Amino acid sequence: MSVTMDKELLIRMPTPLYNQAKKLSKKRYKSISAFVRDVIMEHVEDYLTEDERKKIADGEKEYLKGKGISWRTIKRG
């Protein structure tokens, strides 16, 4: 599955924290961006209920089968 990375997040942090993140990302990730994405995903997933995780997993399966609904057609508000 290909994901388009089209959003940027400018993060300002203290140099010691940046250096630690850089050191961790060299060991386990391809880049600091990958490290930050992974940390954010872990944090977000910690707050999801089991039912919400199941809905997301089911939606992802449907999407991968080509049965997803275009977000552009969904009425909001």
CYANA upper distance limits for C-alpha pairs under 8 A (distance plus 0.5 A):
  1 MET  CA     64 LEU  CA      8.42
 13 MET  CA     17 LEU  CA      7.06
 13 MET  CA     18 TYR  CA      6.87
 14 PRO  CA     18 TYR  CA      6.80
 15 THR  CA     19 ASN  CA      6.54
 16 PRO  CA     20 GLN  CA      6.79
 17 LEU  CA     21 ALA  CA      6.72
 18 TYR  CA     22 LYS  CA      6.53
 19 ASN  CA     23 LYS  CA      6.61
 20 GLN  CA     24 LEU  CA      6.68
 21 ALA  CA     25 SER  CA      6.50
 21 ALA  CA     32 ILE  CA      7.33
 21 ALA  CA     35 PHE  CA      8.23
 22 LYS  CA     26 LYS  CA      6.74
 22 LYS  CA     31 SER  CA      8.49
 22 LYS  CA     32 ILE  CA      6.55
 23 LYS  CA     27 LYS  CA      7.24
 24 LEU  CA     28 ARG  CA      6.83
 24 LEU  CA     29 TYR  CA      8.18
 24 LEU  CA     35 PHE  CA      8.49
 25 SER  CA     29 TYR  CA      5.20
 25 SER  CA     30 LYS  CA      7.19
 25 SER  CA     31 SER  CA      6.30
 25 SER  CA     32 ILE  CA      5.91
 25 SER  CA     34 ALA  CA      8.27
 25 SER  CA     35 PHE  CA      6.23
 26 LYS  CA     30 LYS  CA      7.24
 26 LYS  CA     31 SER  CA      7.45
 26 LYS  CA     32 ILE  CA      8.47
 29 TYR  CA     34 ALA  CA      6.70
 29 TYR  CA     35 PHE  CA      6.51
 30 LYS  CA     34 ALA  CA      7.00
 30 LYS  CA     35 PHE  CA      8.47
 31 SER  CA     35 PHE  CA      6.97
 32 ILE  CA     36 VAL  CA      6.65
 33 SER  CA     37 ARG  CA      6.62
 34 ALA  CA     38 ASP  CA      6.63
 35 PHE  CA     39 VAL  CA      6.73
 36 VAL  CA     40 ILE  CA      6.63
 37 ARG  CA     41 MET  CA      6.62
 38 ASP  CA     42 GLU  CA      6.66
 39 VAL  CA     43 HIS  CA      6.70
 40 ILE  CA     44 VAL  CA      6.62
 41 MET  CA     45 GLU  CA      6.48
 42 GLU  CA     46 ASP  CA      6.74
 43 HIS  CA     47 TYR  CA      7.53
 44 VAL  CA     48 LEU  CA      7.39
 45 GLU  CA     53 ARG  CA      8.33
 48 LEU  CA     52 GLU  CA      6.36
 48 LEU  CA     53 ARG  CA      6.77
 49 THR  CA     53 ARG  CA      6.77
 50 GLU  CA     54 LYS  CA      6.69
 51 ASP  CA     55 LYS  CA      6.76
 52 GLU  CA     56 ILE  CA      6.73
 53 ARG  CA     57 ALA  CA      6.61
 54 LYS  CA     58 ASP  CA      6.51
 55 LYS  CA     59 GLY  CA      6.54
 56 ILE  CA     60 GLU  CA      6.58
 57 ALA  CA     61 LYS  CA      6.74
 58 ASP  CA     62 GLU  CA      6.80
 59 GLY  CA     63 TYR  CA      6.57
 59 GLY  CA     68 GLY  CA      7.71
 60 GLU  CA     64 LEU  CA      6.62
 61 LYS  CA     65 LYS  CA      6.81
 62 GLU  CA     66 GLY  CA      6.91
 62 GLU  CA     67 LYS  CA      5.59
 62 GLU  CA     68 GLY  CA      6.08
 63 TYR  CA     67 LYS  CA      5.79
 63 TYR  CA     68 GLY  CA      4.68
 63 TYR  CA     69 ILE  CA      8.24
 64 LEU  CA     68 GLY  CA      8.18
 69 ILE  CA     73 THR  CA      8.07
 69 ILE  CA     74 ILE  CA      8.49
 70 SER  CA     74 ILE  CA      7.68
